[in-house]
Amino acid sequence: MISRDVVIVNTSGLHARPATFFIQKANSFRSTIWVEKDDRRVNAKSLLGVLSLGIAKGMSITLIADGQDEVAALDGLSQLIDSGFDNN
């Protein structure tokens, strides 16, 4: 199991469209992946779970992955977040 802190840089945070991109990317990996904000942890492959965290621009979240492709999962999700979801 590994984890990584990332900061949300796109203007709309992890809401609606960016969250959908995030979920699609998370689902492309076999590992179990969670998103943690403050004291809450949700399944990164669940749109409702991710949206329930209310993640806005500038917030720091922790990505946690456990499985055979955990490093690739965190690398891929971190790159997506760092790119601003390629639409902002």
Contact map, one row per residue, 1 for C-alpha under 8 A:
1110000000000000000000000000000000000000000000000000000000000001111001000000000000000000
1111000000000000000000000000000000000000000000000000000000000001110001100000000000000000
1111100000000000000000000000000000000000000000000000000000000111100000000100000000000000
0111110000000000000000000000000000000000000000000000000000000111000000000100000000000000
0011111000000000000000000000000000000000000000000000000000011110000000000000000000000000
0001111100000000000000000000000000000000000000000000000000011110000000000000010010000000
0000111110000000000000000000000000000000000000000000000011111000000000000000000011000000
0000011111001100000000000000000000000000000000000000001111111000000000000000000011010000
0000001111101000000000000000000000000000000000000000000011000000000000000000000011010000
0000000111111000000000000000000000000000000000000000000010000000000000000000000010011001
0000000011111000000000000000000000000000000000000000000110000000000000000000000000000001
0000000001111110010000000000000000000000000000000000000110000000000000000000000000000000
0000000111111110010000000000000000000000000000000000001111000000000000000000000000000000
0000000100011111011000000000000000000000000000000110011110000000000000000000000000000000
0000000000011111111000000000000000000000000000000010011100000000000000000000000000000000
0000000000000111111100000000000000000000000000000010000000000000000000000000000000000000
0000000000000011111110000000000000000000000000000000000000000000000000000000000000000000
0000000000011111111111000000000000000000000000000000000000000000000000000000000000001000
0000000000000111111111100000000000000000000000100110000000000000000000000000000000000000
0000000000000001111111110000000000000000000000100000000000000000000000000000000000000000
0000000000000000111111111000000000000000000000000000000000000000000000000000000000001000
0000000000000000011111111100000000000000000100000000000000000000000000000000100100000000
0000000000000000001111111110000000000000000111100000000000000000000000000000000000000000
0000000000000000000111111111000000000000000010000000000000000000000000000000000000000000
0000000000000000000011111111100000000000000000000000000000000000000000000001100000000000
0000000000000000000001111111100010000000000110000000000000000000000000001000100000000000
0000000000000000000000111111110000000000000010000000000000000000000000000000000000000000
0000000000000000000000011111110000000000000000000000000000000000000000000000000000000000
0000000000000000000000001111111000000000000000000000000000000000000010001000000000000000
0000000000000000000000000011111100000000000000000000000000000000001110000000000000000000
0000000000000000000000000000111110000000000000000000000000000000111111001000000000000000
0000000000000000000000000000011111000000001000000000000000000000111001000000000000000000
0000000000000000000000000100001111100000001110000000000000000011110000001000000000000000
0000000000000000000000000000000111110000111110000000000000000011100000000000000000000000
0000000000000000000000000000000011111000111100000100000000001111000000000000000000000000
0000000000000000000000000000000001111111110000000000000000001111000000000000000000000000
0000000000000000000000000000000000111111100000000000100000011100000000000000000000000000
0000000000000000000000000000000000011111000000000000000000001000000000000000000000000000
0000000000000000000000000000000000011111100000000000000000000000000000000000000000000000
0000000000000000000000000000000000011111110000000000100000000000000000000000000000000000
0000000000000000000000000000000001111011111000000000000000000000000000000000000000000000
0000000000000000000000000000000001110001111101001100000000000000000000000000000000000000
0000000000000000000000000000000111100000111111001100000000000000000000000000000000000000
0000000000000000000001100100000011100000011111101100000000000000000000000000000000000000
0000000000000000000000110110000011000000001111100000000000000000000000000000000000000000
0000000000000000000000100000000000000000011111111100000000000000000000000000000000000000
0000000000000000001100100000000000000000000111111110000000000000000000000000000000000000
0000000000000000000000000000000000000000000001111111000000000000000000000000000000000000
0000000000000000000000000000000000000000011101111111100000000000000000000000000000000000
0000000000000100001000000000000000100000011101111111110000000000000000000000000000000000
0000000000000111001000000000000000000000000000111111111000000000000000000000000000000000
0000000000000000000000000000000000000000000000011111110000000000000000000000000000000000
0000000000000000000000000000000000001001000000001111111000000000000000000000000000000000
0000000000000110000000000000000000000000000000000111111100000000000000000000000000000000
0000000100001110000000000000000000000000000000000010111110100000000000000000000000000000
0000000100111110000000000000000000000000000000000000011111100000000000000000000000000000
0000001111111100000000000000000000000000000000000000001111100000000000000000000000000000
0000001110001000000000000000000000000000000000000000000111110000000000000000000000000000
0000001100000000000000000000000000000000000000000000001111111000000000000000000000000000
0000111100000000000000000000000000001000000000000000000001111100000000000000000000000000
0000111100000000000000000000000000111100000000000000000000111110000000000000000000000000
0011110000000000000000000000000000111000000000000000000000011111000000000000000000000000
0011110000000000000000000000000011110000000000000000000000001111100000000100000000000000
1111000000000000000000000000000011110000000000000000000000000111110000000100000000000000
1110000000000000000000000000001111000000000000000000000000000011111001101100000000000000
1100000000000000000000000000001110000000000000000000000000000001111111000000000000000000
1000000000000000000000000000011100000000000000000000000000000000111111000000000000000000
0000000000000000000000000000011000000000000000000000000000000000011111000000000000000000
0000000000000000000000000000111000000000000000000000000000000000011111111000000000000000
1100000000000000000000000000001100000000000000000000000000000000111111111100000000000000
0100000000000000000000000000000000000000000000000000000000000000100011111110000000000000
0000000000000000000000000000000000000000000000000000000000000000000011111111000000000000
0000000000000000000000000100101010000000000000000000000000000000100011111111100000000000
0011000000000000000000000000000000000000000000000000000000000011100001111111110000000000
0000000000000000000000000000000000000000000000000000000000000000000000111111111000000000
0000000000000000000000001000000000000000000000000000000000000000000000011111111100000000
0000000000000000000001001100000000000000000000000000000000000000000000001111111110000000
0000010000000000000000000000000000000000000000000000000000000000000000000111111111000000
0000000000000000000000000000000000000000000000000000000000000000000000000011111111100000
0000000000000000000001000000000000000000000000000000000000000000000000000001111111111100
0000011111000000000000000000000000000000000000000000000000000000000000000000111111111000
0000001110000000000000000000000000000000000000000000000000000000000000000000011111111000
0000000000000000000000000000000000000000000000000000000000000000000000000000001111111100
0000000111000000000000000000000000000000000000000000000000000000000000000000000111111111
0000000001000000010010000000000000000000000000000000000000000000000000000000000111111111
0000000000000000000000000000000000000000000000000000000000000000000000000000000100111111
0000000000000000000000000000000000000000000000000000000000000000000000000000000000011111
0000000001100000000000000000000000000000000000000000000000000000000000000000000000011111
